[in-house]
Amino acid sequence: MKYLVVGAEGAGGCIGAFMAEGGKDITLIDRGEHADAIQINGIRMDTTHRGNYGIYTIMLSDMEQYEEKANVIFLCWNGYSIEETIAFIKKSAGPQTMVIPLSGLYGIVDHLRKELPELPVIEGCVYVTAYTSKPGTIRMEEGTFRMVCSIGEDTGYTPLLDIVAADLRDCGIDTVFSKETQTLRKKIVETVEAL
C-alpha cells in the first residue's frame, strides 16, 4: 500500500511519522520551511507520552515533484489551495485510490466528490493534539490519536478500508470506520443549512 499525506504539519506530520515508524510506504507532501527541515533532518517528534525522537527515513516531496500513484491520500492541507490539491489528486491517483480529507473544512467532502467522481472520497476526522513547534518538529500532547471515517451510501464498503484501518492501527493510530457517523453527518449538515 502506498500512502500520501498532503500537509506535514500537526495532524499530517503525526500521521506520516507514526506510519513511517511503523514501516509503511508513506510520503509527506508539503513545501516551505517546515518541509525543507524535514527533507534535511527527517521529522522530529516531541511527545508527552512517547518521548522525543526523530524519524530519518520519512519520504517527503512537493506536489510538483511527486510522480507515483498512491492507494490512499490523506488530506491535511497546509499551504496548498483546494484547486491545487484536486489537480494533484488527479495526477497521483490510480483507478481505486481512496481520498480521505481530514481537514474539517465545511463542504469539502461534497466538493471533492463532485470534482473527483471516479474516486471514493471518505469523510474523515482526526483527533490529535499536535502542532509544528519549529520547522521539522511536531509537538504532540497527550496520547490520544484517533482517526474516524464515515462510510455510507455515498462511499460504500471496499476491502481496502479494512487494510487501511489495520495499517493505521498497526502504527498506533486508533481507527474507526463506521456507518453510524454518516447519520451524525446528516444531522450536522441539516442543522448548519437551517442556520
Secondary structure as UniProt FT lines:
FT   STRAND          2..6
FT   HELIX           10..21
FT   TURN            22..23
FT   STRAND          25..29
FT   HELIX           33..41
FT   STRAND          43..47
FT   STRAND          52..55
FT   STRAND          59..61
FT   TURN            63..65
FT   STRAND          70..75
FT   HELIX           82..92
FT   STRAND          93..101
FT   TURN            106..107
FT   HELIX           108..115
FT   TURN            117..118
FT   STRAND          123..134
FT   TURN            135..136
FT   STRAND          137..150
FT   TURN            153..155
FT   HELIX           159..170
FT   TURN            171..172
FT   STRAND          174..178
FT   HELIX           180..194
//
